[in-house]
């Protein structure tokens, strides 16, 4: 394959060509030439005029559910990877919330082997506990040896402090990273949404911010005791951001991500009981959103993820109390982030959060836009305005709150493998 991309603006803080308009020539998957003007002649050369467009290292989503094995009626691996590629991603971290759970060597190998040769690299997250039941430590080292990049029970929080401590101490043997979903179920107590004025007015049981913050305090103390790495996923409250900021200043080995939904939507969107706005963590207050954005800006929060969670129609179109949490998120990710975070992050800062930092904290190779490097790229536009409709959904499941929302910017093509 020979590909010539003309007149494109490079967005890569690790590249000497960062912020410059260049031509990029790719041959057999390797970036051969980058210059102001590259002339390559031949019938076998595909040329793309990318004037007004940007190119960056391929995007990476740290938190997706592809429901395979066990829940393929919601989504399957092959279709999920097509959705990811079409949405601008060349790498995904797959959650272990499957049936059976991804909690042993063979399940890790199944995901990696099933995705071989695809444009999107698969990086499985192994479960911390067997069957994600928070009782018995899973085979962490075996999973690491087979390709697991991190360990989490996804949205089944680790209830027992001793189990979390053992996972943290065990992971140190191979510089592994434990991912904590900070959620104290005993404090949340079957809550349906953020505890506040809106939950009171709607008559719904609230999930207090404390249910997240107490677990962050616990796990920070455990990580400090073990001198181990801890990553908090789906941080959603202002005080959580401050706790992580203080821990980083103290020198703890802590990182964090935030879901795009919690940066855009607040609890007032639940005014008409639309279950598409039902998430875990729940949509919080406007003040929490402000604090999350500030945490992104100052580096307290390292990564933005989609938390792509397909759900079948029966689990969403039912009484609000019984509806499942979550929405699909890959298709809308960049259009939302580019539109609603432009007051907080520059394009380069956004790419740092969605392409570079995820790989950095997972100890993965970071693609660079430079001659001699393997092409792992996303071509995108930041200015086009479009409306997201059901026709734009490539996922098997259609659960999303963003139908008929205005988007700005779009992934155009991905180049990998």
C-alpha positions as CSV (number, residue, x, y, z in Angstrom):
1,X,0.0,0.0,0.0
2,X,1.2,3.5,-0.9
3,X,-0.6,6.5,0.5
4,X,0.1,10.2,0.2
5,X,-1.7,12.6,2.5
6,X,-1.4,16.2,1.4
7,X,-1.6,19.5,3.2
8,X,-2.4,18.0,6.6
9,X,-1.8,19.7,10.0
10,X,0.1,17.4,12.3
11,X,-1.0,17.2,16.0
12,X,1.5,15.2,17.9
13,X,3.5,16.8,20.9
14,X,6.1,14.0,20.5
15,X,6.8,14.8,16.8
16,X,9.2,17.5,15.5
17,X,6.5,18.2,13.0
18,X,3.9,19.1,15.6
19,X,1.5,22.0,14.6
20,X,3.0,22.1,11.1
21,X,1.3,21.5,7.8
22,X,3.0,18.7,5.9
23,X,2.6,16.0,3.3
24,X,3.0,12.5,4.6
25,X,3.9,9.5,2.5
26,X,3.2,6.0,3.8
27,X,4.5,2.8,2.2
28,X,3.6,-0.7,3.4
29,X,2.5,0.7,6.8
30,X,5.7,2.8,7.4
31,X,5.9,6.6,7.3
32,X,8.6,7.1,4.7
33,X,8.5,10.9,4.1
34,X,7.3,14.0,5.8
35,X,7.9,17.3,4.2
36,X,6.3,20.5,3.1
37,X,5.8,19.1,-0.4
38,X,6.2,15.4,-1.2
39,X,5.9,14.3,-4.9
40,X,5.2,10.6,-5.4
41,X,4.0,9.5,-8.9
42,X,2.4,6.2,-9.7
43,X,-0.9,4.5,-10.4
44,X,-0.6,2.5,-7.2
45,X,-0.4,5.6,-5.0
46,X,-3.6,6.7,-3.3
47,X,-3.7,10.5,-2.6
48,X,-5.7,12.3,0.0
49,X,-6.0,16.0,-0.1
50,X,-6.3,16.8,3.6
51,X,-6.4,20.6,3.4
52,X,-8.0,22.0,6.5
53,X,-7.8,18.6,8.3
54,X,-5.6,17.3,11.1
55,X,-3.7,14.1,11.8
56,X,-2.6,12.7,15.1
57,X,-1.4,9.4,16.6
58,X,-4.3,6.9,16.5
59,X,-6.8,7.5,19.3
60,X,-7.1,5.1,22.2
61,X,-10.2,4.4,24.3
62,X,-9.4,3.0,27.7
63,X,-12.9,1.8,28.5
64,X,-15.1,-0.1,26.1
65,X,-17.5,-3.0,26.5
66,X,-17.7,-5.2,23.4
67,X,-19.8,-7.8,25.3
68,X,-18.0,-10.8,23.8
69,X,-18.2,-13.6,24.9
70,X,-21.6,-14.1,26.3
71,X,-23.6,-11.0,25.4
72,X,-23.1,-10.8,21.6
73,X,-26.7,-9.8,21.1
74,X,-25.7,-6.4,22.6
75,X,-22.4,-6.2,20.7
76,X,-19.7,-8.5,19.4
77,X,-16.0,-8.1,19.1
78,X,-15.8,-7.8,15.3
79,X,-18.5,-5.3,15.0
80,X,-17.2,-3.4,18.0
81,X,-13.8,-3.1,16.3
82,X,-15.4,-1.8,13.1
83,X,-17.3,0.9,15.2
84,X,-14.0,1.8,16.9
85,X,-12.1,2.2,13.6
86,X,-14.9,4.2,12.1
87,X,-14.9,6.5,15.1
88,X,-11.2,7.3,14.9
89,X,-9.7,4.7,17.3
90,X,-6.8,2.4,16.6
91,X,-6.6,1.0,20.1
92,X,-9.2,0.0,22.8
93,X,-9.0,-1.3,26.3
94,X,-11.7,-4.0,26.6
95,X,-13.5,-4.4,30.0
96,X,-13.9,-7.9,31.5
97,X,-17.7,-7.6,31.9
98,X,-18.5,-10.6,29.8
99,X,-19.9,-14.1,30.4
100,X,-17.7,-15.8,31.4
101,X,-15.7,-12.8,32.7
102,X,-12.2,-12.2,31.4
103,X,-10.5,-13.6,34.5
104,X,-8.0,-16.1,33.2
105,X,-5.3,-16.7,30.6
106,X,-7.5,-18.4,28.0
107,X,-10.0,-15.5,28.0
108,X,-7.3,-13.0,27.4
109,X,-5.9,-15.0,24.5
110,X,-9.3,-15.4,23.0
111,X,-9.8,-11.6,22.7
112,X,-6.3,-11.0,21.3
113,X,-6.4,-13.8,18.8
114,X,-9.9,-12.9,17.6
115,X,-8.7,-9.4,16.8
116,X,-5.5,-10.2,15.0
117,X,-5.0,-8.4,11.7
118,X,-7.6,-5.7,12.5
119,X,-7.0,-2.0,12.1
120,X,-7.8,-1.6,15.9
121,X,-5.5,-3.1,18.4
122,X,-7.2,-4.9,21.3
123,X,-5.8,-4.6,24.8
124,X,-7.8,-6.7,27.3
125,X,-8.2,-5.6,30.9
126,X,-8.2,-8.7,33.1
127,X,-10.6,-9.1,36.1
128,X,-9.1,-8.5,39.6
129,X,-11.3,-11.2,41.1
130,X,-12.6,-14.5,39.9
131,X,-15.9,-14.0,38.1
132,X,-15.7,-10.3,39.2
133,X,-17.3,-11.4,42.5
134,X,-14.8,-9.6,44.8
135,X,-14.0,-12.8,46.7
136,X,-10.9,-14.5,45.3
137,X,-7.9,-13.0,43.5
138,X,-7.9,-13.9,39.8
139,X,-4.8,-15.3,37.9
140,X,-3.3,-11.8,37.4
141,X,0.3,-12.9,36.5
142,X,-0.9,-15.5,34.0
143,X,-3.2,-12.9,32.4
144,X,-0.4,-10.3,32.3
145,X,1.9,-12.9,30.6
146,X,-0.9,-13.5,28.0
147,X,-1.4,-9.8,27.2
148,X,-3.6,-8.2,29.8
149,X,-2.6,-4.5,30.2
150,X,-4.4,-3.7,33.5
151,X,-6.8,-5.2,36.0
152,X,-10.3,-4.2,37.0
153,X,-13.6,-5.6,38.0
154,X,-15.1,-2.9,35.8
155,X,-18.2,-1.6,37.6
156,X,-18.3,-4.3,40.2
157,X,-16.4,-2.4,42.9
158,X,-13.9,-4.3,45.1
159,X,-15.8,-4.4,48.3
160,X,-13.1,-6.1,50.5
161,X,-10.2,-3.9,51.4
162,X,-7.9,-6.9,51.9
163,X,-8.6,-8.1,48.4
164,X,-7.8,-4.7,46.9
165,X,-4.5,-4.6,49.0
166,X,-3.5,-8.0,47.8
167,X,-4.2,-7.0,44.2
168,X,-2.1,-3.9,44.5
169,X,0.8,-5.7,46.1
170,X,0.7,-8.6,43.7
171,X,0.6,-6.2,40.7
172,X,3.9,-4.7,41.8
173,X,5.7,-7.9,40.8
174,X,5.3,-7.0,37.1
175,X,4.7,-3.2,37.3
176,X,1.0,-3.8,36.7
177,X,-1.8,-1.3,37.2
178,X,-4.9,-1.8,39.2
179,X,-8.0,0.1,38.0
180,X,-10.5,1.0,40.7
181,X,-14.1,2.0,40.0
182,X,-14.7,4.0,43.2
183,X,-18.3,3.1,44.3
184,X,-19.4,2.1,47.8
185,X,-22.6,0.2,47.1
186,X,-23.6,0.3,50.8
187,X,-23.7,4.1,50.7
188,X,-25.3,4.2,47.2
189,X,-27.9,1.7,48.4
190,X,-29.7,1.1,45.1
191,X,-29.7,4.8,44.2
192,X,-30.9,5.8,40.8
193,X,-29.2,9.1,40.2
194,X,-27.1,11.8,41.8
195,X,-28.2,12.8,45.3
196,X,-29.3,16.4,45.1
197,X,-32.2,18.8,44.4
198,X,-33.1,17.1,41.2
199,X,-33.3,13.6,42.8
200,X,-35.5,15.0,45.6
201,X,-37.8,16.8,43.1
202,X,-38.2,13.6,41.0
203,X,-38.7,11.4,44.0
204,X,-35.8,9.1,43.0
205,X,-33.3,7.6,45.5
206,X,-30.0,9.5,45.2
207,X,-26.4,8.3,44.9
208,X,-24.4,10.5,47.2
209,X,-21.0,11.9,46.1
210,X,-19.7,10.3,49.3
211,X,-20.1,6.9,47.8
212,X,-17.3,7.6,45.3
213,X,-15.1,9.7,47.5
214,X,-15.0,7.2,50.4
215,X,-13.6,4.6,48.1
216,X,-11.1,6.9,46.6
217,X,-9.8,7.7,50.1
218,X,-9.6,4.0,50.9
219,X,-7.8,3.0,47.7
220,X,-5.4,5.9,47.9
221,X,-4.4,4.7,51.4
222,X,-4.0,1.1,50.3
223,X,-1.9,2.2,47.3
224,X,0.3,4.3,49.5
225,X,0.7,1.4,51.9
226,X,1.6,-1.0,49.1
227,X,3.7,1.6,47.2
228,X,1.7,0.4,44.1
229,X,0.1,2.0,41.1
230,X,-3.6,2.8,41.2
231,X,-5.8,4.2,38.5
232,X,-9.3,5.6,39.2
233,X,-11.9,5.2,36.4
234,X,-15.0,7.3,35.7
235,X,-14.2,9.9,38.3
236,X,-17.3,12.2,38.7
237,X,-17.2,14.5,41.7
238,X,-15.4,17.7,42.5
239,X,-14.0,16.4,45.8
240,X,-12.8,13.3,44.0
241,X,-10.7,15.5,41.7
242,X,-9.3,17.3,44.7
243,X,-8.4,14.1,46.5
244,X,-6.5,12.8,43.4
245,X,-4.8,16.2,43.0
246,X,-3.6,16.1,46.6
247,X,-2.4,12.5,46.1
248,X,-0.4,13.4,43.0
249,X,1.2,16.3,44.8
250,X,2.2,13.9,47.6
251,X,3.9,11.7,45.1
252,X,1.5,8.7,45.0
253,X,1.5,6.6,41.9
254,X,-2.1,7.6,40.9
255,X,-3.8,8.3,37.6
256,X,-7.4,8.9,36.7
257,X,-9.9,9.0,33.8
258,X,-13.3,10.7,33.3
259,X,-16.1,9.6,31.0
260,X,-17.2,12.0,28.3
261,X,-20.8,11.9,29.5
262,X,-19.8,13.3,33.0
263,X,-18.1,16.2,31.3
264,X,-21.2,17.3,29.3
265,X,-24.4,16.1,31.0
266,X,-25.6,17.1,34.5
267,X,-28.4,15.5,36.6
268,X,-31.0,18.0,35.2
269,X,-31.2,16.0,32.0
270,X,-33.1,13.4,34.0
271,X,-36.1,15.7,34.4
272,X,-38.4,13.5,32.2
273,X,-37.0,10.1,33.4
274,X,-35.3,9.3,30.1
275,X,-33.4,6.1,30.9
276,X,-30.8,6.9,28.1
277,X,-29.5,9.5,30.6
278,X,-29.1,6.8,33.3
279,X,-25.4,6.2,34.0
280,X,-23.0,4.8,36.6
281,X,-21.4,6.9,38.0
282,X,-24.5,9.1,37.7
283,X,-24.7,12.4,36.0
284,X,-23.6,14.9,38.7
285,X,-24.0,18.7,39.2
286,X,-22.8,21.6,37.1
287,X,-20.3,22.4,39.8
288,X,-18.9,18.8,39.5
289,X,-18.5,19.3,35.7
290,X,-16.6,22.5,36.3
291,X,-14.2,20.8,38.7
292,X,-13.8,17.8,36.3
293,X,-12.8,20.2,33.4
294,X,-10.4,22.0,35.7
295,X,-8.9,18.6,36.6
296,X,-8.4,17.8,33.0
297,X,-6.8,21.1,32.3
298,X,-4.3,21.0,35.2
299,X,-3.4,17.3,34.6
300,X,-5.1,15.8,37.7
301,X,-7.2,13.8,35.3
302,X,-5.1,12.0,32.7
303,X,-7.5,10.5,30.2
304,X,-11.0,10.9,28.7
305,X,-12.8,7.7,27.8
306,X,-16.1,6.9,26.2
307,X,-17.3,4.2,28.6
308,X,-19.0,2.5,25.6
309,X,-21.7,0.3,27.1
310,X,-24.1,-1.3,24.6
311,X,-27.4,-2.4,26.0
312,X,-30.3,-4.1,24.3
313,X,-33.7,-2.3,24.0
314,X,-35.3,-4.4,26.7
315,X,-32.8,-3.2,29.3
316,X,-33.3,0.4,28.5
317,X,-36.9,0.9,27.5
318,X,-38.5,0.0,30.8
319,X,-39.3,1.6,34.1
320,X,-36.5,4.0,35.1
321,X,-35.8,2.1,38.3
322,X,-35.2,-1.2,36.4
323,X,-33.3,0.3,33.4
324,X,-29.7,-0.6,32.9
325,X,-27.0,2.1,33.2
326,X,-24.8,3.3,30.3
327,X,-24.8,4.2,26.7
328,X,-22.9,3.5,23.5
329,X,-20.2,6.2,23.2
330,X,-17.7,5.5,20.4
331,X,-19.6,7.1,17.5
332,X,-20.3,10.4,19.4
333,X,-17.0,10.6,21.3
334,X,-15.0,13.1,19.2
335,X,-17.9,15.2,18.1
336,X,-18.9,15.8,21.7
337,X,-15.3,16.3,23.1
338,X,-14.3,18.7,20.3
339,X,-17.5,20.7,20.6
340,X,-18.1,20.8,24.4
341,X,-14.5,20.8,25.7
342,X,-13.1,23.5,23.3
343,X,-13.3,26.1,26.1
344,X,-11.1,23.9,28.3
345,X,-8.7,21.9,26.1
346,X,-6.8,22.9,22.9
347,X,-6.8,20.3,20.1
348,X,-3.3,19.3,21.1
349,X,-4.3,18.9,24.8
350,X,-7.4,16.8,23.7
351,X,-5.1,14.5,21.6
352,X,-2.9,14.1,24.7
353,X,-5.9,12.9,26.7
354,X,-7.3,10.5,24.0
355,X,-4.2,9.2,22.2
356,X,-1.0,9.6,24.2
357,X,-1.8,9.5,27.9
358,X,-3.9,6.2,27.8
359,X,-1.0,4.4,26.2
360,X,1.6,6.0,28.5
361,X,-0.1,4.9,31.7
362,X,-0.7,1.4,30.3
363,X,3.0,1.1,29.4
364,X,2.2,0.7,25.7
365,X,4.2,2.0,22.7
366,X,3.1,5.5,21.8
367,X,2.8,6.1,18.1
368,X,4.8,9.0,16.7
369,X,4.3,10.9,13.5
370,X,7.9,10.8,12.2
371,X,9.8,9.3,9.3
372,X,10.6,5.6,9.9
373,X,7.8,5.1,12.3
374,X,4.9,2.6,11.8
375,X,1.8,4.5,10.7
376,X,-0.8,4.4,13.5
377,X,-2.8,7.5,12.7
378,X,-6.2,9.2,12.9
379,X,-7.2,11.8,10.3
380,X,-9.8,14.2,11.6
381,X,-11.6,17.5,11.1
382,X,-12.3,19.9,13.9
383,X,-14.7,22.4,12.2
384,X,-17.5,20.5,10.4
385,X,-20.9,20.7,12.1
386,X,-23.2,17.7,11.8
387,X,-26.2,16.2,13.6
388,X,-26.0,12.7,15.1
389,X,-28.9,10.5,14.0
390,X,-29.8,6.9,14.4
391,X,-28.4,6.3,10.9
392,X,-25.0,7.2,12.3
393,X,-25.1,4.3,14.8
394,X,-23.0,1.3,13.7
395,X,-23.2,-0.5,17.1
396,X,-25.6,-3.4,17.4
397,X,-27.3,-1.6,20.3
398,X,-28.9,1.9,20.0
399,X,-28.8,3.1,23.6
400,X,-27.7,6.7,23.5
401,X,-28.9,10.1,24.8
402,X,-27.4,12.0,21.9
403,X,-29.9,11.4,19.0
404,X,-30.4,14.8,17.2
405,X,-27.5,16.4,19.1
406,X,-25.3,18.9,17.2
407,X,-21.7,17.7,16.9
408,X,-18.6,19.5,15.8
409,X,-15.7,17.7,14.3
410,X,-15.3,14.1,13.1
411,X,-12.9,11.3,12.6
412,X,-12.4,10.8,8.9
413,X,-10.1,7.9,8.5
414,X,-7.8,5.7,10.6
415,X,-4.6,4.1,9.4
416,X,-3.1,1.1,11.2
417,X,-1.7,-2.3,10.3
